[in-house]
């Protein structure tokens, strides 16, 4: 997916930054209007959208699966 310099303005809900043991950084943002959570990979040049879900729980599972692929 494309890399964006900053998160969309619609992502105004509570979010969390997650750093894996290998040092890879992810951000889970929330859009309170649609009640959706989005997983982003934090890159030096911005953010890369990975996936969206109705709950943050599957996004944590996705981070774990991405970490296992390394």
N, C-alpha and C positions, 0 to 999 in steps of 0.2 A: 504494500500500500504506500501511498504518498506520505511524505514527511511534512508536518506543519510546524511553523515556528512557535505557535502558542496554542493552547487548548481553545476550542470554540467558546464563544461567549455564552452559549446555552448550558455549558457545563459548570453551573454555579453552586451545585449542592456540595455537601461534605464529600471530601475525597481523601485518599490515603496514598502515601508513597511506600513502596515495597522494595527492599533491596535484598537480593538473593545472596546466598553464601558465596557465590562466585563473583559478586559485586555488580551484577546487572541490575539496573534500576527500572522499575515499572511504576505507573501511576494509574490508580482506579479513580475515575471521575464520575460524577453523578449529574444527570439532567433531571431536576425535580419536576419539570413540566410533564415529561414523558415517563418518569419513574424508571429510567434505564441507567445502567452503569456501563462504562466503557473502560476497557483495558488499553493502556498506551505503553509502548516501550519508550523510555527516556533516552534520547540520543544526543550527542554533542550539538547537532544541527537543529534539534527540536523534538517533536513527538511523532511516533508512528502508531497509528491506530491498529490494534490487533483484532479485537472482537468486542461485541456488545451483548449484554444480558440483562434480564429483568432483576437479577439479584447479584450481589458481588461474589457470592460463594463459588459459582462456576468459574469466575475469573481467577480466583486464587488457585483453583484446580488447574486452570490453563497455565498459570505461571509455573506451577510445579511440573507440569508435563513439558513445558519449554526448557526448564532447567535440567530435566532428565535427558533431553535430547543432546545436550552439550557433551 
